[in-house]
Amino acid sequence: QVQLVESGGDLVQAGGSLRLSCAASGITFGNYAMGWFRQAPGKEREFVASINSLGGATYYTESVKGRFTISRDNGKNTVYLQMNSLKPEDTGVYYCNPAKYSGYVRLLTFPPRGSWGQGTQVTVSS
């Protein structure tokens, strides 16, 4: 069973930075693309960024392009999300998830596996 532990969330001022981490277990991590999602209060969970299994390709939702960077360390079974120039609209609970299928997946339409972790809270004050 997949276990995902997100960390690194905090309360920051607009313009600040945070680095989120997600440690995964229960899967052969290096075989799966990974994605980050977020859920703002009262809204549905939305896609933020994805990275292929080897870390050579990434994709971002338009609102975070140029500000966020997704990366991974397959030796540590961990995926990261570096968030710079944070805005109040980035506030939410951030979740990671492996792709539904191993190997190649289309990062543009990243299919999450489900079985979400507890997430990590990011709050950006204006």
N, C-alpha and C positions, 0 to 999 in steps of 0.2 A: 504494500500500500504506500502510495506517495505521501510523503510528509514535507511540508514547506514551512519554513520559519523566516518570516520577514522581520527586518530590524532597521534601525537608523532614522526612523521618523522623529520629528520634533516640531516645536513651535519656533518659527523664524520670521524675521521681518522681510517685507518685500525687497527683492534684490539680492537676498541671501542665497546660500547654497546648502544642499544636503546630499549625502551619499547613502542610498538605500542598499541593503544587502538581502539576499534570499538564499538560504541554505536548503538544498533539496536532498532527500534520501528516499530510498525505495524504488528508484529507477536507475537505469544506466545513463547517468546525466549527460555524458558526452554524445549520446545518440539522439538527443532531443533538442529541437529549437525551444527557446524560452521566451516568454512574454511578460511584460508588466502591464497591469491594469489599475484603474483607480475608480473609486466611488465617492462622489461628493454627497453631502447630506441631501436627502430627498430626491436623488437622481439615480439612474441605473449605472451599473458598472460599465466603464468604457475602456477601450484599448488605448495604451500609451505608446508602447514600443515593443519590438521583437528582435530577436537575434537568432541566427541559424546555429546549428549544432557545433560548428567549429569556430564560430565567432567571426567569420569573415564577411558576413552580410548583416545589415541591420535595416530596420524600417521604423519610422516614427509617425505618429499622428501629427497633423499639420501644426497644431497649437503649441507643440513642444520642440519642433525642429529648430536646431541651432542653439537650444538651451539645455536639452537633456542628452545624455549619452548612455547607451546600454552597453554593457560588456560582460564577459564571463570568464571564469577560471575553472576549467574542467577538472583540474587536479584537486580543486577544493569543493567541487560540486556546488558552486555558488555563482549566482548572477547578480550584477550590480546595476544601479541606476544613479548616475551622477546628475544632479539637478542644479543648474545655475540660473541666475536671474529669475528667481522664483517670483510668482505673482499670486495675489489672493485667490484667483480662480484655479490655482493648482492645489488648493486645499482639498483633502479627502483622505480616505483610507486606501493605501497602495498595496496591491497584491501581485505576486508573481505566479506563473503557472507554466507547466510544460505543455508542449503541443500535444494534441490528441493522438498524433501518430509519430513514430520515430522516423528518422531520416529527413528527406526533403519535405518541407511544407512551404506554401506560399506565404511569405512574411506579411504581405499586404493584407491578406485575409486570415490572419493567424487564428487557428482553431484551438482554443484552450481545452485542456483535458478535463477541467472541473476539479472537484475535491479541493476547494480553496482553503488556504491557511487562515490565520487570524488577521493577517494584514498588519500594516504599520501606519500610524496616524501622522499625516503631514498637515500642519496648520501654518498658513502664511498670513501674517497680519499686515494691514496696509499702513 
